[in-house]
Amino acid sequence: MQRSLSRRKFLKAAALSSGAVVLAACTPPQAPGAGEGEALAAPVEIQWWSFPLGLPGELYPHGSWEQEKADEYMELHPNVEIAYQGMGWDSLTKMSTSVAAGNPPNMILRGGVDQIIYALDGDVALEVELPQEFLDDLPAGWYDGMLYKGKNYMVPFYTLANGMTINLDVVEEAGATHLIPEAPERTWNFDDYLTLLKACTFQRDDGSQVWGNVFSTQQSNPFFYWPEQVLSWNWGTDTVELKDGQWRCKLGDEEGLAWLQWMQDLYFVHEVVPNPAGLSAGRWDFWNQKSLLGTIGPSIGYAQRPEMEIDPDTLEVTNTELGFRWIFVQPPTNPGVEHSSYWGGPLLDVNTVLFRAGGAETIQPSIDFSLWLSNVENQTWLAQYLLPARKSALGGISNPMLEWHLEHYIPYGRQRISANGGRARETVEQLELVLQKIFLPTPPEEAVQDFCATVEKFDWFV
């Protein structure tokens, strides 16, 4: 029976056979009885895991694009086998355990400082030297922001720069369009923000309630508390601070207590948020129900989904599926404070982290594949839906939303290594407990005591 070869198998067979011809021509005849085929190198297998990238699920279910890229690379490099596995968010424990135990994959996409810390603990960390042309192609501050103790362990992939959204239909319904921060910068202060919160908290004729913001204090998931931490940064405080070589609790300082009081007043004084105590619904449930003014959270990928239409002049986004309009704005900022958006979340950033796994022969092929994933061609493709890491990927692309993010989000992105000392997950988990207390209510000075006592006992990584 005659069998046809796939293109990949054909290329591999051709490469191996041509390699055998070269070896035969350049190698002295073997002694009688010598094993045949010993000179042929075995294929190198790379284990690749990835978490969801944020591509539109309707077009690219998690893992489909990644598998296409693995197949394409294997066709180009017949002697490389890539075993791909798509990871769900429930696999964070598997990831951290495998890396810390010294049994990681060769690479994880959507990785950051936590994986580096686990890898150092498991003695499998792999330093990566990025080509100079790649370094020159990154946004300002990116490379310095991802260094861990002066060394690099990652290959940048895309930019998860998250900011604030405002529901324009809610603002118009409240007659408050004059309170929207002005384009193109769309910056504002906390007083302006509170004024809009008050105007856009109301009850409709049908009895439904619209809220200015939502805090779900019972989520027990640190992903939900990054919006509050961004507000604290822009207020002028932080969770922790590195000062004179020592990490200390900053939330208990005067600025931190003032921010907690402002947060508490949103419910008890201004009544612009629903009762956070025991609130199980996520803020995006309110957003999708068109009963929320806005919140911090989405990246540019949210605007690039198929159900979203963007006005190129105003950058207003229409959610055609749910039927409302919204815009990106900057999070509010107190006078004299450099405003921040945030890159990534408490356990995940959007780089490829590499590990010393599977033997020395896999190290360079893993680095080569990671760099290929971030080449200009793949980055240009990614720019349809997300903000690429490489500036050159936007060459020749006319996309006003991308341009606005590059100018108004990226310069203010805050990498979490410098923000949380490598203890992002723990500090944000502790922030959840503080927020629960202030909405009981508990005076901020009392609510923050356990937080400060806990974080000051951490063995800080950075």
Beta strands, then each sheet from edge to edge (+ up, - down):
strand 1: 44-50
strand 2: 80-86
strand 3: 107-111
strand 4: 154-156
strand 5: 158-159
strand 6: 161-162
strand 7: 164-167
strand 8: 202-203
strand 9: 209-210
strand 10: 240-243
strand 11: 246-249
strand 12: 294-296
strand 13: 308-310
strand 14: 317-319
strand 15: 324-329
strand 16: 341-343
strand 17: 351-354
strand 18: 387-388
strand 19: 413-414
sheet 1: 2+ 1+ 3+ 17- 4+
sheet 2: 5+ 18-
sheet 3: 6+ 16- 19-
sheet 4: 12+ 7- 15+ 14- 13+
sheet 5: 8+ 9-
sheet 6: 10+ 11-
end
